[in-house]
Amino acid sequence: MNQPAPARTVAQQQTVTPGDYVIYRDARRYWSGQNDHTYLAQASYGAFNEAGRTIDLVRVPSGERITNAPLLYMRRLDPSEAMADIDNAPLDSDGLKSAALTWLRAHIPTGRP
Protein backbone atom coordinates (compact mmCIF):
# COMPACT_ATOMS: atom_id res chain seq x y z
CA MET A 1 0.00 0.00 0.00
CA ASN A 2 1.14 3.46 -0.81
CA GLN A 3 0.85 5.92 2.04
CA PRO A 4 0.25 9.56 1.15
CA ALA A 5 3.15 11.86 1.85
CA PRO A 6 2.77 13.88 5.04
CA ALA A 7 1.51 17.40 4.51
CA ARG A 8 4.21 20.01 4.45
CA THR A 9 3.99 22.50 7.30
CA VAL A 10 4.34 26.09 6.20
CA ALA A 11 4.96 28.83 8.73
CA GLN A 12 2.42 31.58 8.37
CA GLN A 13 3.59 35.15 8.45
CA GLN A 14 1.83 37.02 11.22
CA THR A 15 1.10 40.62 11.96
CA VAL A 16 3.33 42.25 14.52
CA THR A 17 2.93 45.93 15.20
CA PRO A 18 5.32 48.26 17.01
CA GLY A 19 4.92 47.90 20.75
CA ASP A 20 3.73 44.27 20.60
CA TYR A 21 5.40 41.72 22.82
CA VAL A 22 6.69 38.60 21.09
CA ILE A 23 8.48 35.38 21.88
CA TYR A 24 11.48 35.38 19.56
CA ARG A 25 13.69 32.43 18.70
CA ASP A 26 17.15 33.19 17.36
CA ALA A 27 17.25 30.57 14.59
CA ARG A 28 21.05 30.54 14.29
CA ARG A 29 21.50 29.83 18.01
CA TYR A 30 18.63 27.32 18.05
CA TRP A 31 19.80 25.23 15.09
CA SER A 32 23.41 25.23 16.28
CA GLY A 33 22.37 23.89 19.70
CA GLN A 34 23.37 26.94 21.70
CA ASN A 35 21.63 27.99 24.89
CA ASP A 36 19.64 31.21 25.34
CA HIS A 37 17.98 31.05 21.92
CA THR A 38 14.38 31.95 22.85
CA TYR A 39 13.30 35.03 24.73
CA LEU A 40 10.75 37.76 25.27
CA ALA A 41 11.11 40.92 23.20
CA GLN A 42 9.12 44.00 22.22
CA ALA A 43 8.76 45.22 18.64
CA SER A 44 10.47 48.57 18.08
CA TYR A 45 8.58 51.55 16.76
CA GLY A 46 9.22 52.32 13.08
CA ALA A 47 11.64 49.43 12.65
CA PHE A 48 10.10 47.23 9.93
CA ASN A 49 12.54 46.28 7.21
CA GLU A 50 12.58 44.34 3.92
CA ALA A 51 8.95 44.92 2.99
CA GLY A 52 7.73 43.85 6.44
CA ARG A 53 9.56 40.50 6.63
CA THR A 54 11.80 41.56 9.51
CA ILE A 55 11.52 43.90 12.46
CA ASP A 56 13.85 45.30 15.05
CA LEU A 57 13.21 44.08 18.59
CA VAL A 58 14.21 45.14 22.08
CA ARG A 59 14.91 42.22 24.38
CA VAL A 60 13.03 42.30 27.69
CA PRO A 61 14.25 43.09 30.34
CA SER A 62 17.87 43.67 29.25
CA GLY A 63 17.09 46.30 26.59
CA GLU A 64 19.44 44.61 24.09
CA ARG A 65 18.51 45.56 20.50
CA ILE A 66 18.00 42.84 17.90
CA THR A 67 18.02 44.15 14.34
CA ASN A 68 16.30 42.53 11.35
CA ALA A 69 14.64 39.71 13.30
CA PRO A 70 12.61 37.56 10.87
CA LEU A 71 8.87 37.54 11.58
CA LEU A 72 8.83 33.80 10.85
CA TYR A 73 10.76 33.17 14.09
CA MET A 74 8.50 35.02 16.47
CA ARG A 75 5.07 34.61 17.94
CA ARG A 76 3.04 37.61 19.01
CA LEU A 77 1.85 37.44 22.60
CA ASP A 78 -1.77 38.41 22.92
CA PRO A 79 -2.53 40.51 26.02
CA SER A 80 -5.24 38.02 26.98
CA GLU A 81 -2.54 35.35 27.38
CA ALA A 82 -0.71 37.49 29.90
CA MET A 83 -3.88 38.37 31.81
CA ALA A 84 -5.87 35.11 31.77
CA ASP A 85 -4.09 33.65 34.79
CA ILE A 86 -4.86 36.75 36.85
CA ASP A 87 -8.58 36.40 36.30
CA ASN A 88 -8.53 32.72 37.27
CA ALA A 89 -5.95 32.67 40.07
CA PRO A 90 -7.10 31.88 43.63
CA LEU A 91 -5.64 34.98 45.24
CA ASP A 92 -7.67 35.29 48.42
CA SER A 93 -7.73 32.78 51.25
CA ASP A 94 -11.48 33.11 51.89
CA GLY A 95 -12.55 31.98 48.43
CA LEU A 96 -12.48 35.04 46.19
CA LYS A 97 -11.19 33.85 42.84
CA SER A 98 -11.22 37.03 40.78
CA ALA A 99 -8.16 39.26 40.82
CA ALA A 100 -10.36 42.32 40.37
CA LEU A 101 -12.45 41.45 43.44
CA THR A 102 -9.34 40.71 45.45
CA TRP A 103 -7.85 44.06 44.52
CA LEU A 104 -11.08 45.86 45.43
CA ARG A 105 -11.25 44.10 48.76
CA ALA A 106 -7.67 45.08 49.55
CA HIS A 107 -8.23 48.73 48.69
CA ILE A 108 -11.73 49.42 50.01
CA PRO A 109 -12.06 50.06 53.75
CA THR A 110 -13.85 47.20 55.52
CA GLY A 111 -15.43 49.29 58.29
CA ARG A 112 -18.93 50.66 57.90
CA PRO A 113 -19.67 54.39 58.38
Backbone torsions as a table, in degrees:
resi	resn	phi	psi	omega
1	MET	NA	138.1	176.4
2	ASN	-91.9	125.2	176.4
3	GLN	-90.5	139.2	176.8
4	PRO	-67.4	146.8	178.9
5	ALA	-65.6	143.0	178.6
6	PRO	-61.9	146.7	179.6
7	ALA	-66.6	139.5	179.6
8	ARG	-78.2	132.0	178.2
9	THR	-88.1	128.3	179.3
10	VAL	-117.8	125.9	177.9
11	ALA	-69.0	132.1	179.5
12	GLN	-92.6	134.1	176.5
13	GLN	-70.7	136.5	-178.0
14	GLN	-115.1	168.7	178.9
15	THR	-94.3	123.3	174.7
16	VAL	-125.2	127.4	179.5
17	THR	-111.0	154.7	179.0
18	PRO	-53.6	134.0	-178.4
19	GLY	98.5	-18.7	179.3
20	ASP	-67.0	147.8	171.3
21	TYR	-92.4	141.5	-179.1
22	VAL	-137.6	156.3	165.4
23	ILE	-96.6	122.1	-176.7
24	TYR	-115.3	136.6	176.1
25	ARG	-115.0	119.3	176.0
26	ASP	-73.5	103.8	-173.2
27	ALA	-59.6	-40.2	-179.3
28	ARG	-61.2	-46.4	179.7
29	ARG	-67.3	-40.5	-178.2
30	TYR	-62.6	-52.4	-176.0
31	TRP	-70.4	-21.3	177.6
32	SER	-92.3	3.5	174.3
33	GLY	79.7	15.2	-180.0
34	GLN	-80.6	156.6	176.4
35	ASN	-79.1	171.0	174.6
36	ASP	58.6	48.6	-177.7
37	HIS	-101.3	-13.0	-176.6
38	THR	-128.6	131.1	-176.6
39	TYR	-158.3	168.5	178.3
40	LEU	-83.2	137.2	178.4
41	ALA	-146.5	165.5	176.5
42	GLN	-121.7	136.0	179.6
43	ALA	-67.9	133.5	-179.9
44	SER	-77.0	153.4	178.2
45	TYR	-78.4	130.6	176.5
46	GLY	66.9	31.5	-173.8
47	ALA	-120.1	26.5	176.2
48	PHE	-79.2	139.0	-177.4
49	ASN	-129.7	168.9	172.9
50	GLU	46.5	56.3	176.8
51	ALA	56.2	35.8	175.7
52	GLY	82.9	11.1	179.7
53	ARG	-88.0	-17.4	177.5
54	THR	-133.9	162.9	177.2
55	ILE	-148.8	152.1	173.7
56	ASP	-84.6	141.4	-178.5
57	LEU	-123.5	160.1	171.5
58	VAL	-121.1	120.1	-178.0
59	ARG	-70.2	137.0	180.0
60	VAL	-104.6	132.1	2.8
61	PRO	-98.2	1.6	-171.7
62	SER	-69.1	-25.6	-177.6
63	GLY	83.2	3.1	178.3
64	GLU	-62.0	136.1	179.7
65	ARG	-90.9	136.5	175.3
66	ILE	-118.4	117.7	-177.8
67	THR	-98.1	145.6	176.5
68	ASN	54.1	46.2	176.7
69	ALA	-75.8	125.7	-179.5
70	PRO	-67.7	133.1	178.7
71	LEU	-60.4	-25.9	-179.2
72	LEU	-66.0	-17.8	-177.6
73	TYR	-108.6	26.4	176.6
74	MET	-139.9	156.1	176.8
75	ARG	-128.8	124.2	179.6
76	ARG	-67.5	135.6	176.3
77	LEU	-94.7	118.6	178.6
78	ASP	-76.2	138.1	179.5
79	PRO	-55.5	-30.6	179.7
80	SER	-64.6	-29.1	176.4
81	GLU	-65.1	-40.1	-178.2
82	ALA	-73.9	-25.7	-174.5
83	MET	-102.1	-14.3	-175.4
84	ALA	-60.0	-40.3	-178.3
85	ASP	-67.2	-28.8	179.0
86	ILE	-66.9	-42.3	-178.4
87	ASP	-70.1	-20.9	-176.5
88	ASN	-109.7	-4.1	-174.8
89	ALA	-76.2	136.4	173.6
90	PRO	-78.0	97.0	-172.7
91	LEU	-99.7	-14.9	-175.2
92	ASP	-119.2	138.8	-175.3
93	SER	-70.2	-21.0	-177.9
94	ASP	-96.6	18.1	170.1
95	GLY	107.9	-8.4	176.1
96	LEU	-66.0	128.1	-178.4
97	LYS	-102.2	-25.4	-174.7
98	SER	-83.1	133.0	177.5
99	ALA	-62.6	-38.0	-179.1
100	ALA	-63.3	-44.0	178.5
101	LEU	-65.9	-38.3	178.4
102	THR	-63.9	-42.2	178.0
103	TRP	-62.8	-46.0	179.2
104	LEU	-59.2	-43.4	-179.3
105	ARG	-63.0	-37.1	-179.1
106	ALA	-73.3	-24.4	-174.4
107	HIS	-107.8	-6.7	178.9
108	ILE	-103.4	129.3	-179.8
109	PRO	-57.1	140.7	-177.7
110	THR	-87.8	-19.9	-179.3
111	GLY	-74.2	151.1	178.0
112	ARG	-95.8	147.3	-179.9
113	PRO	-69.0	NA	NA
